[in-house]
Amino acid sequence: MPDFENTDQSSTDESRRSDSKPRWGLRIGLGAAALILLAILYLVVRLFLPVWWATNIGNQTQGSVTSGIILGLIYGFVFTFVPLLVAWQARFKKVSWPWKAVIVMVAVLLATPNLLTLSIYANSSGAAAKARSMMDVSATWFPSWSVGGAAAALVLFLGMAAFWHLWRARGKKMKALKTEMKGQSELKEAAGQMRDDRSTPNTESGRHNPQTPA
């Protein structure tokens, strides 16, 4: 019986060791797949999305200057302010690190319209040059006013963040002041109670032990 037990134990130990060994083939395959996916995504972003985005904006503005200005302000403001608000939620200590990464990714996805506009003017590819020429013809004022809307959203967000920090600091100071005042009042009440406790036995002894007449 001991020999069988030792054999079973050794087999289980070997299986555990084999399971604990890193599967390099699987890791290399997943890494290669991730690199291929990133390469495809890069090509799509660099070659396809600039022209598609310029065509989409041109269809929305229809060559109108007023439409270009209004849409530029809306896109620049909304898709900057909302992502900043979403990313702001990752500051809470209650949010764990995996969820912080998810929040940041959601914020980046929400900022995609502005990132697409930025990619057209920060890209040196032929597709970006074609997209810029399309923007200049069909949506002349859209890029400039989208930058203005993004700047206004950034200023508003920074103002709100500064106001929130000041309000929170004021709340902490008020809470500390209330706690200090409460502690002082408790100390005063305790001191008054001690004085009352000291004076009470004297009065009672005077009542129960009257002086006898001579």
Secondary structure by P-SEA (a helix, b strand, c coil): caaaaaaaaaaaaaaaaaaaccaaaaaaaaaaaaaaaaaaaaaaaaccaaaaaaaaaaaaacccaaaaaaaaaaaaaaaaaaaaaaaaacccccccaaaaaaaaaaaaaaaaaaaaaaaaaacccaaaaaaaaaaaccccaaaaaaaaaaaaaaaaaaaaaaaaaaaaaaaaaaaaaaaaaaaaaaaaaaaaaaaaaaaaaaaaaaaacccccc
